């Protein structure tokens, strides 16, 4: 009451108004259990919209009303990107900030083709035959396993990259494995939507396995339609470049746009048709001259080399429209890992003619695994919305193999120290170990944060 009487004597100004507003809250700050003498010692401090007690306020009142809070202005909050990026452990490929971004990720795809539209009703029917407890990632793994089986069958039965005339069954196995791979590759996403288990991990698992088996799915075709190994390498690198730039485009546009200039389903059915034709007629039919020195085989492989490059140009044009010329140069820097990989592959391929002649499948398996890692790192950066890197340690290992292969034979190291074949096997083992560690780390991070399982469907909890 005394404070109210004194307030009336103060001239009406901003301080008076503040004091009057503060007095309206006096009742809640005064502890009725305190002796009357202590009530006169209670003061009020108004900071912003928070009313706290002064140091003269009793401890019980301060504790009940939050009087221990600081009355000074709060400090500025740190940038979450900086704070969380520094907390990343050495065995984690996604920063805590990137893991937090996973919950906001939504898969978006565009692009179709005539055969895709034609096959969609069949895929929609086929997915209904699958049990609902079958995880989509298991379906993706089954499709990748089919390609690996086809690759190993050709590696164990074909002489070099050519099949014998009596090995017609090899082409049938390759055609069947490729069809099953295409089927499972389209069923995994439909199974995920059917069971409500779509997640960023599913997209990474699907496209990450595609990166592994991409080169392996092309190599068996050379047994059905023979061609020079340099043409085969050109087709493999062209296909890899289209796949890499497709997800590079998705990083900038948030939409995975499958090129209509290089439709995947059409290319797969063309490969199946070639395999079955070679099984019935024989691989020699592709030596038939179509126009002058151009054979049917050269025409087939030329289509396989040019069409993916058209997809690359389409992705570059889309990113240019999205970023503009001002940021396009920075966007191109993200293509550095693949450019370095492609250059190293060409140099290595040119320096190992003997190894290519005796162990071509070992060479292309190493190329496929080295590419898979840099492609999967791009996928993770796209899903977690983190900055793209321009170099990876696997490129250092790969470049060591290239340099050693170029100097081992002229200097005699291939005979006195380590053969080129042994160095290639060691690099392939490194790539496999790197792939296993990367897969374990990313799956562990994603499943732990998203509360899901990689290879099982967790039934919803009953309320």
C-alpha positions in Angstrom: 0.0 0.0 0.0 2.8 2.4 0.8 4.4 1.8 -2.6 1.0 2.5 -4.2 0.7 5.9 -2.4 4.2 6.9 -3.3 3.6 6.0 -7.0 0.7 8.5 -7.1 3.0 11.4 -6.3 5.4 10.7 -9.2 4.7 12.7 -12.4 2.9 10.7 -15.1 5.7 9.5 -17.4 6.9 6.2 -18.9 8.5 5.1 -15.6 5.3 5.8 -13.8 3.4 3.6 -16.3 5.9 0.9 -15.9 5.7 1.0 -12.2 1.9 0.9 -12.2 1.9 -2.1 -14.5 4.4 -3.8 -12.2 2.2 -3.1 -9.2 -0.6 -5.1 -10.7 1.5 -8.2 -10.2 2.6 -7.4 -6.7 0.0 -9.7 -5.1 1.4 -12.8 -6.7 5.0 -12.0 -5.7 4.2 -11.4 -2.0 4.3 -14.5 0.1 1.3 -14.3 2.4 3.1 -16.5 4.9 5.9 -13.9 5.4 5.8 -11.5 8.3 4.4 -8.1 7.6 7.8 -6.5 8.1 9.3 -8.4 5.2 6.6 -7.3 2.7 8.0 -3.8 2.6 11.4 -5.2 1.5 9.9 -6.9 -1.6 10.6 -5.1 -4.8 9.8 -5.6 -8.5 12.0 -5.7 -11.6 10.3 -5.9 -15.0 12.5 -7.2 -17.8 10.7 -7.4 -21.1 7.6 -9.5 -20.4 9.1 -11.5 -17.5 8.6 -10.3 -13.9 11.2 -11.5 -11.4 12.0 -10.8 -7.8 14.9 -8.6 -6.7 17.7 -10.0 -4.5 15.7 -8.8 -1.5 13.0 -11.2 -2.4 12.8 -14.3 -0.1 14.4 -17.4 -1.5 11.1 -19.4 -1.4 9.4 -16.8 -3.5 12.2 -16.5 -6.0 12.3 -20.3 -6.4 8.6 -20.5 -6.9 8.5 -17.7 -9.5 11.7 -18.4 -11.3 13.6 -15.7 -9.5 16.9 -17.5 -10.1 16.7 -16.7 -13.8 19.1 -14.2 -15.1 17.7 -10.8 -15.8 20.4 -9.9 -18.4 19.7 -10.2 -22.1 20.2 -13.8 -23.4 23.2 -14.5 -25.5 22.9 -15.1 -29.3 22.3 -18.8 -30.3 25.0 -20.5 -32.2 24.5 -21.6 -35.8 23.2 -25.2 -35.5 25.3 -26.1 -38.6 28.5 -25.1 -36.9 27.6 -26.5 -33.5 26.5 -29.9 -34.8 29.1 -30.4 -37.6 31.9 -30.4 -35.1 30.3 -33.2 -33.1 30.6 -35.7 -35.9 32.6 -38.9 -35.0 35.2 -40.3 -37.3 33.1 -43.3 -38.1 30.0 -41.3 -39.0 29.4 -40.2 -42.6 26.4 -38.0 -41.6 26.7 -35.1 -39.2 24.1 -34.7 -36.5 22.7 -31.8 -38.4 22.4 -34.0 -41.5 20.7 -36.7 -39.5 18.2 -34.2 -38.2 17.5 -33.2 -41.8 16.5 -36.7 -42.7 13.1 -36.4 -41.0 12.2 -33.6 -43.4 13.2 -35.4 -46.6 10.6 -36.5 -49.0 11.3 -38.5 -52.1 10.2 -36.9 -55.4 10.7 -38.4 -58.9 9.8 -37.3 -62.4 10.1 -38.8 -65.8 8.6 -41.8 -67.5 8.8 -43.8 -70.7 6.4 -45.8 -72.9 7.6 -49.2 -71.6 7.4 -47.9 -68.0 3.8 -47.0 -68.5 3.2 -50.3 -70.2 4.8 -52.3 -67.4 3.3 -50.4 -64.4 0.1 -52.5 -64.3 2.2 -55.7 -64.2 4.4 -54.3 -61.4 1.3 -53.2 -59.4 -0.1 -56.7 -59.7 3.2 -58.4 -58.9 3.7 -56.4 -55.7 0.4 -57.8 -54.3 1.9 -61.3 -54.4 4.6 -60.3 -51.9 4.0 -60.8 -48.2 3.5 -57.6 -46.2 6.2 -58.6 -43.8 8.9 -58.5 -46.5 11.0 -55.4 -46.1 11.6 -53.3 -49.2 15.3 -53.2 -48.7 15.4 -57.0 -48.9 13.7 -56.8 -52.3 16.4 -54.3 -53.4 19.1 -56.7 -52.2 17.5 -59.6 -54.1 17.6 -57.6 -57.3 21.2 -56.7 -56.9 22.1 -60.3 -56.1 20.6 -61.3 -59.5 23.1 -59.1 -61.3 26.0 -60.4 -59.2 25.0 -63.9 -60.1 24.9 -63.1 -63.8 28.3 -61.4 -63.5 29.9 -64.4 -61.8 28.4 -66.9 -64.2 29.9 -65.1 -67.1 33.2 -64.6 -65.3 33.5 -68.4 -64.6 32.3 -69.7 -67.9 33.2 -67.2 -70.7 36.7 -67.1 -72.1 37.7 -63.5 -71.6 34.6 -61.5 -72.6 33.4 -64.0 -75.2 31.1 -67.0 -74.8 31.6 -70.2 -76.7 28.9 -71.1 -79.3 27.6 -74.0 -77.1 27.1 -71.8 -74.0 23.6 -70.6 -75.0 22.4 -71.1 -71.5 24.8 -68.3 -70.2 22.8 -65.8 -72.3 19.5 -67.2 -70.9 20.8 -66.8 -67.3 21.9 -63.3 -68.0 18.5 -62.3 -69.6 16.6 -63.9 -66.7 18.8 -62.2 -64.0 18.4 -58.8 -65.7 14.7 -59.2 -65.9 14.5 -60.2 -62.2 16.7 -57.2 -61.3 14.4 -54.9 -63.2 11.3 -56.4 -61.5 12.7 -56.2 -58.0 14.1 -52.7 -58.6 10.5 -51.5 -59.4 8.8 -53.6 -56.7 10.8 -52.3 -53.7 9.4 -48.8 -53.9 5.9 -50.1 -54.4 6.3 -52.4 -51.4 7.5 -49.5 -49.3 4.4 -47.4 -50.1 2.2 -50.5 -49.7 3.5 -51.1 -46.2 4.0 -47.4 -45.2 7.7 -47.9 -44.7 9.1 -45.4 -47.1 12.2 -43.7 -45.7 15.5 -42.0 -46.8 17.3 -45.2 -46.0 15.2 -47.0 -48.6 16.1 -44.6 -51.3 19.8 -44.8 -50.4 19.6 -48.6 -50.3 17.9 -48.8 -53.7 20.1 -46.3 -55.6 23.2 -47.3 -53.7 22.9 -50.9 -54.9 22.1 -49.7 -58.4 25.5 -47.9 -58.3 27.3 -51.1 -57.3 25.7 -53.4 -60.0 25.5 -50.8 -62.8 28.8 -51.7 -64.4 28.3 -55.4 -63.6 25.0 -55.5 -65.4 26.6 -54.2 -68.7 29.7 -56.5 -68.8 27.7 -59.8 -69.4 26.2 -58.2 -72.5 29.6 -58.3 -74.2 29.4 -62.1 -74.1 26.3 -62.0 -76.2 27.3 -59.1 -78.5 31.1 -59.1 -78.7 32.9 -55.7 -79.0 36.3 -54.3 -78.2 37.0 -53.7 -74.6 37.5 -50.0 -75.1 34.0 -49.7 -76.5 32.8 -51.6 -73.4 34.6 -49.2 -71.1 33.1 -46.2 -73.0 29.6 -47.6 -72.5 30.2 -48.3 -68.8 31.6 -44.8 -68.1 28.9 -43.2 -70.1 26.2 -45.0 -68.1 27.9 -44.1 -64.8 28.1 -40.5 -65.8 24.4 -40.3 -66.6 23.6 -41.9 -63.2 25.9 -39.6 -61.3 24.7 -36.4 -62.9 21.0 -37.5 -62.4 21.5 -37.5 -58.7 23.7 -34.4 -58.9 20.7 -32.7 -60.5 18.4 -34.1 -57.7 20.7 -32.5 -55.2 20.0 -29.1 -56.6 16.3 -29.5 -57.6 15.2 -32.0 -54.9 13.6 -34.1 -57.7 15.1 -37.3 -59.1 14.5 -36.8 -62.8 15.0 -39.9 -64.9 16.0 -38.8 -68.4 13.5 -39.5 -71.2 16.4 -39.4 -73.6 17.9 -42.4 -72.0 15.0 -44.5 -70.6 16.2 -47.2 -68.2 13.4 -49.7 -68.8 13.9 -49.6 -72.6 17.6 -50.1 -72.3 17.1 -53.1 -70.0 14.6 -54.7 -72.3 16.9 -54.1 -75.3 19.7 -55.9 -73.4 17.3 -58.8 -72.6 16.4 -59.1 -76.3 20.0 -59.1 -77.3 20.8 -61.9 -74.8 17.9 -64.1 -75.9 18.7 -63.5 -79.6 22.3 -64.6 -79.0 21.0 -67.7 -77.1 18.9 -68.7 -80.1 20.9 -67.6 -83.1 24.4 -67.2 -81.6 26.6 -64.3 -80.8 28.1 -64.3 -84.4 25.0 -62.7 -85.8 26.1 -59.4 -84.3 29.0 -59.4 -86.8 26.6 -58.9 -89.6 27.4 -55.8 -91.6 24.6 -53.3 -91.6 26.2 -50.5 -93.6 29.7 -50.8 -95.0 32.1 -51.7 -92.2 29.5 -50.9 -89.6 28.2 -54.1 -88.0 25.1 -54.7 -86.0 27.2 -55.0 -82.8 28.9 -51.7 -83.3 25.6 -50.0 -84.0 24.2 -51.6 -80.7 27.1 -50.5 -78.6 27.1 -47.0 -80.2 23.5 -46.5 -79.0 24.6 -47.6 -75.6 27.3 -45.0 -75.5 25.5 -42.0 -76.9 22.1 -42.2 -75.1 23.5 -41.8 -71.6 25.5 -38.8 -72.7 22.2 -37.2 -73.8 21.0 -37.7 -70.3 24.1 -35.9 -68.9 23.4 -32.9 -71.1 19.8 -32.8 -69.9 20.9 -32.8 -66.3 23.4 -30.0 -66.9 20.8 -27.9 -68.6 18.4 -28.4 -65.7 20.9 -27.5 -63.0 21.9 -24.4 -65.1 18.3 -23.2 -65.1 18.0 -23.9 -61.4 21.2 -22.2 -60.2 21.9 -19.6 -62.9 25.3 -18.7 -64.3 26.4 -17.1 -61.0 26.3 -20.4 -59.0 26.7 -22.8 -61.9 30.5 -22.9 -61.6 30.2 -23.9 -57.9 27.7 -26.6 -58.8 30.1 -28.0 -61.4 32.8 -28.4 -58.8 30.7 -31.1 -57.2 31.3 -33.2 -60.4 35.0 -33.3 -59.6 35.0 -36.7 -57.9 33.5 -38.4 -60.9 35.7 -36.5 -63.3 38.8 -37.6 -61.4 37.5 -41.2 -61.2 36.8 -41.3 -65.0 40.3 -39.9 -65.8 42.0 -42.4 -63.5 40.0 -45.2 -65.0 41.0 -44.4 -68.6 44.7 -44.1 -67.6 44.5 -47.4 -65.7 42.7 -49.2 -68.5 45.4 -48.1 -71.0 48.2 -49.3 -68.8 47.0 -52.9 -68.1 46.5 -54.6 -71.5 47.7 -58.0 -70.2 45.4 -57.9 -67.2 42.4 -56.9 -69.4 43.1 -59.8 -71.6 43.3 -62.4 -68.8 41.1 -61.0 -66.1 38.6 -58.5 -67.6 35.9 -59.2 -64.9 38.4 -58.4 -62.1 39.0 -55.0 -63.8 35.4 -54.1 -64.2 34.5 -55.3 -60.7 37.1 -52.9 -59.3 35.9 -50.0 -61.5 32.3 -50.7 -60.3 33.1 -50.8 -56.6 35.2 -47.6 -56.8 32.4 -45.8 -58.6 29.8 -47.1 -56.1 31.4 -45.4 -53.2 31.6 -41.9 -54.6 28.1 -42.2 -56.0 26.7 -43.3 -52.6 28.5 -40.4 -50.9 26.6 -38.1 -53.2 23.3 -39.8 -52.4 23.9 -39.3 -48.6 24.7 -35.7 -49.1 21.5 -35.3 -51.1 19.4 -37.0 -48.5 20.9 -35.1 -45.5 21.2 -31.8 -47.3 24.9 -31.4 -46.6 27.6 -29.8 -48.7 29.0 -31.9 -51.5 32.6 -32.9 -51.3 35.1 -32.7 -54.1 37.4 -35.5 -53.0 37.2 -38.9 -51.2 39.9 -41.1 -49.8 38.9 -43.9 -52.1 40.2 -41.8 -55.0 43.6 -41.7 -53.3 43.7 -45.5 -53.2 42.5 -45.8 -56.7 45.1 -43.3 -58.0 47.8 -45.4 -56.2 46.7 -48.4 -58.1 46.8 -46.4 -61.4 50.3 -45.0 -60.8 51.7 -48.4 -59.7 50.2 -50.1 -62.8 51.8 -47.5 -65.0 55.3 -47.9 -63.5 55.3 -51.5 -62.3 55.9 -53.2 -65.7 58.6 -50.8 -67.1 60.5 -50.8 -63.8 60.2 -54.5 -63.2 58.3 -54.1 -59.9 55.5 -56.3 -61.3 57.9 -59.3 -61.2 60.2 -58.5 -58.3 57.7 -56.9 -55.8 54.0 -57.1 -56.5 52.2 -58.0 -59.7 49.6 -55.7 -61.2 46.9 -58.4 -60.7 47.8 -58.7 -57.0 47.6 -54.9 -56.7 44.2 -54.9 -58.3 42.9 -57.6 -56.0 44.2 -55.6 -53.0 42.4 -52.5 -54.3 39.2 -54.5 -54.9 39.4 -55.8 -51.3 39.9 -52.2 -50.0 36.8 -51.1 -52.0 34.7 -54.0 -50.6 35.9 -53.2 -47.0 35.2 -49.5 -47.5 31.7 -50.4 -48.9 30.9 -52.6 -45.9 32.1 -50.0 -43.4 30.2 -47.2 -45.1 27.0 -49.3 -45.3 27.2 -50.2 -41.6 27.8 -46.7 -40.5 25.0 -45.1 -42.6 22.5 -47.8 -41.8 23.3 -47.5 -38.1 22.9 -43.8 -38.1 19.7 -43.7 -40.1 17.9 -46.6 -38.3 18.9 -45.2 -34.9 17.5 -41.7 -35.7 14.4 -42.7 -37.7 13.5 -45.6 -35.4 13.3 -48.2 -38.2 14.9 -51.4 -39.1 16.8 -51.9 -42.3 15.7 -55.5 -43.2 12.5 -55.9 -41.2 9.2 -54.2 -40.9 8.3 -53.3 -37.4 4.6 -53.7 -36.7 2.8 -50.7 -35.2 2.5 -50.7 -31.4 -1.0 -51.4 -30.1 -2.5 -48.6 -28.1 
